[in-house]
């Protein structure tokens, strides 16, 4: 992906997070970065499943393990402007997997192939919004929202950045 495109995506994510910031009085920042392995499943009429395995996150409100499951709606794909494709992305991220303090996030956005060519040999960039679905333990009454940026390289290494607000 060209550097200017990456910078533009990051700027868009920060602008969206800043807009959410202005109306988020009394909330705490949520800034999380995570690394995992992306596992694609067989596609069907509903879409293509994508599972993030062995996820580890760090940031605010802490660090730990995470899991994620997404569906790429390939039936609703659209051009990425570079000869490749994009598709709507929907799913769920659970921060704190295996602990009593879990935070479940609903995610909705788009994932785009970087450039063109065969999908199997491509990297991908996704931009989405998230909202807190529910929490357990110290996040039992949590609510909040923000933006998510996802990147996946050709070796299926997945990186995640979440920026938003969280009220407990």
C-alpha positions in Angstrom: 0.0 0.0 0.0 1.5 3.4 -0.9 2.6 5.4 2.2 0.3 8.3 1.4 -2.7 6.0 1.3 -1.8 4.6 4.8 -1.4 8.1 6.2 -4.8 9.1 4.7 -6.4 6.1 6.3 -4.9 6.9 9.7 -5.9 10.5 9.4 -9.5 9.6 8.6 -9.6 7.2 11.6 -8.2 10.0 13.9 -10.7 12.5 12.5 -13.6 10.1 13.2 -12.2 9.4 16.7 -11.8 13.2 17.3 -15.5 13.8 16.4 -16.5 11.0 18.9 -14.2 12.7 21.4 -16.1 16.0 21.3 -19.3 14.4 22.5 -17.8 11.9 24.9 -17.7 13.9 28.2 -17.1 11.6 31.2 -15.6 8.8 29.2 -12.2 7.2 29.3 -9.9 6.7 26.3 -9.7 3.3 24.7 -6.6 2.8 22.7 -5.7 -0.8 21.9 -3.2 -2.4 19.5 -3.2 -6.1 18.8 -1.4 -8.8 16.8 -2.8 -12.1 15.7 -2.9 -14.7 12.9 -5.8 -14.4 10.4 -7.5 -17.7 9.4 -9.9 -17.6 6.5 -12.6 -20.2 6.2 -14.5 -21.5 3.2 -16.9 -19.0 1.8 -20.6 -19.6 1.4 -23.7 -17.5 0.5 -23.4 -15.5 3.7 -19.8 -14.5 3.1 -16.3 -15.5 3.9 -15.4 -16.1 7.6 -12.3 -14.6 9.1 -11.1 -15.7 12.5 -8.2 -13.9 14.4 -6.4 -16.6 16.3 -3.8 -16.3 19.1 -4.5 -12.6 19.5 -2.6 -10.5 22.0 -3.5 -6.8 22.7 -1.9 -4.0 24.7 -2.9 -0.4 25.5 -5.5 1.3 27.6 -7.4 -0.2 29.4 -4.7 -2.9 29.7 -3.3 -5.9 27.9 -4.2 -9.5 27.4 -5.6 -12.0 24.9 -8.3 -11.4 22.4 -10.4 -13.2 19.8 -12.3 -12.0 16.8 -14.6 -13.4 14.2 -15.6 -11.5 11.1 -17.6 -12.1 8.0 -16.6 -10.6 4.7 -19.7 -10.0 2.6 -18.1 -10.8 -0.7 -21.4 -10.8 -2.5 -21.4 -7.0 -1.9 -17.9 -6.4 -3.1 -16.9 -3.2 -4.8 -13.8 -1.9 -6.6 -10.8 -0.6 -4.5 -9.8 1.9 -7.2 -6.6 0.0 -8.0 -7.9 -3.0 -9.8 -8.6 -5.0 -6.7 -11.7 -5.4 -4.5 -13.2 -4.3 -1.2 -16.0 -5.9 0.8 -18.2 -5.0 3.8 -16.9 -6.5 7.1 -19.0 -7.3 10.1 -18.1 -9.1 13.3 -17.1 -9.2 16.9 -13.9 -8.7 19.0 -13.6 -9.9 22.5 -10.9 -8.3 24.6 -9.8 -10.2 27.7 -10.5 -13.7 26.4 -10.2 -16.2 29.2 -10.5 -13.7 32.0 -13.5 -12.5 34.1 -13.0 -9.0 32.7 -14.1 -9.3 29.1 -15.2 -6.6 26.7 -17.2 -7.6 23.6 -17.2 -5.2 20.6 -19.5 -5.2 17.6 -17.5 -4.2 14.4 -18.8 -2.9 11.1 -16.9 -1.5 8.2 -15.0 -2.4 5.0 -11.9 -4.4 4.1 -9.9 -3.6 1.0 -7.3 -5.5 -1.0 -4.1 -3.4 -1.2 -3.6 -3.0 -4.9 -4.6 -5.6 -7.4 -3.8 -9.3 -8.2 -4.8 -12.7 -6.8 -6.5 -12.4 -3.4 -4.4 -15.2 -1.9 -1.2 -13.3 -2.3 -2.5 -9.9 -1.3 -2.4 -7.8 1.8 -5.5 -6.0 3.1 -6.5 -2.9 5.0 -9.8 -2.4 6.8 -11.4 0.6 8.4 -14.5 0.1 10.6 -16.4 1.5 13.6 -17.0 -0.4 16.8 -19.4 -0.2 19.7 -19.4 -2.0 23.0 -21.9 -4.8 22.9 -21.4 -5.9 26.5 -18.9 -6.5 29.2 -18.2 -8.8 32.2 -16.4 -8.2 35.5 -15.1 -4.7 35.7 -16.6 -3.9 32.3 -20.1 -5.2 33.2 -21.8 -1.8 32.6 -19.3 -0.5 30.0 -20.5 1.4 27.0 -18.6 3.2 24.3 -17.5 3.3 20.7 -14.7 4.3 18.3 -12.9 3.4 15.1 -10.8 0.3 14.2 -8.0 -0.1 11.6 -7.0 -3.6 10.6 -4.1 -4.6 8.4 -3.2 -8.1 7.2 0.0 -8.9 5.4 0.6 -11.6 2.8 1.7 -14.1 5.6 -1.7 -13.6 7.3 -0.3 -11.6 10.2 -3.0 -9.4 11.4 -2.6 -6.0 13.2 -5.5 -4.2 14.9 -5.7 -0.6 16.3 -8.8 0.5 18.2 -9.3 4.2 19.2 -12.3 5.4 21.0 -14.0 6.1 24.3 -15.2 3.8 27.1 -17.5 4.6 30.0 -17.8 2.3 32.9 
